[in-house]
């Protein structure tokens, strides 16, 4: 046995599409937390929703830009 973890993920194994999905999911999660928080603290909740939307929408734009830079 070589001692390496068979479930470990090397950063080079993550494709751009996988990273896009992860970032979009994170943005959606931030937005949902913001929606829940807005019932208690309106300003903070709305700010979190805004951040979540920006993160979720910037993910596909970053993917398209990266594909163009790679020449694909």
C-alpha positions in Angstrom: 0.0 0.0 0.0 1.4 3.4 -1.0 -0.3 5.3 1.8 -2.2 7.7 -0.5 -5.8 8.4 0.1 -7.9 6.9 -2.7 -10.6 9.6 -2.2 -8.3 12.6 -2.4 -8.8 15.0 -5.2 -5.9 16.7 -6.9 -6.7 20.3 -7.9 -5.7 19.6 -11.5 -8.5 16.9 -11.6 -11.2 19.6 -11.2 -12.5 20.6 -14.6 -13.7 24.2 -15.2 -17.3 23.0 -15.3 -17.0 21.4 -11.9 -15.6 24.6 -10.4 -18.4 26.6 -12.0 -21.0 24.3 -10.5 -19.4 24.6 -7.1 -19.2 28.4 -7.2 -22.8 28.7 -8.4 -24.0 26.4 -5.6 -22.1 28.4 -3.1 -23.8 31.6 -4.4 -27.2 30.0 -4.1 -26.5 28.8 -0.6 -25.4 32.4 0.4 -28.6 33.7 -1.1 -30.8 31.3 0.7 -29.1 32.1 4.0 -29.7 35.7 3.3 -33.4 35.1 2.6 -33.7 33.4 6.0 -31.8 36.1 7.8 -33.9 38.8 6.2 -36.8 37.8 8.5 -34.6 38.9 11.5 -32.2 41.5 10.2 -33.6 42.9 6.9 -30.6 44.9 5.8 -28.1 42.1 6.5 -30.3 39.6 4.8 -30.8 41.7 1.7 -27.1 42.2 1.5 -26.4 38.5 1.7 -29.0 37.8 -1.0 -27.2 40.4 -3.2 -23.8 38.8 -2.6 -25.3 35.4 -3.4 -26.8 36.6 -6.7 -23.5 38.2 -7.7 -21.5 35.0 -6.9 -24.0 32.7 -8.6 -24.1 34.8 -11.8 -20.4 35.5 -12.0 -19.6 31.8 -12.1 -20.8 31.2 -15.7 -19.2 34.4 -16.8 -15.9 33.2 -15.4 -16.3 29.8 -17.1 -16.9 31.5 -20.5 -13.9 33.7 -20.0 -11.6 30.8 -19.0 -12.7 28.8 -22.1 -11.8 31.7 -24.3 -8.4 32.2 -22.7 -7.7 28.5 -23.2 -8.7 28.7 -26.8 -11.4 26.1 -26.6 
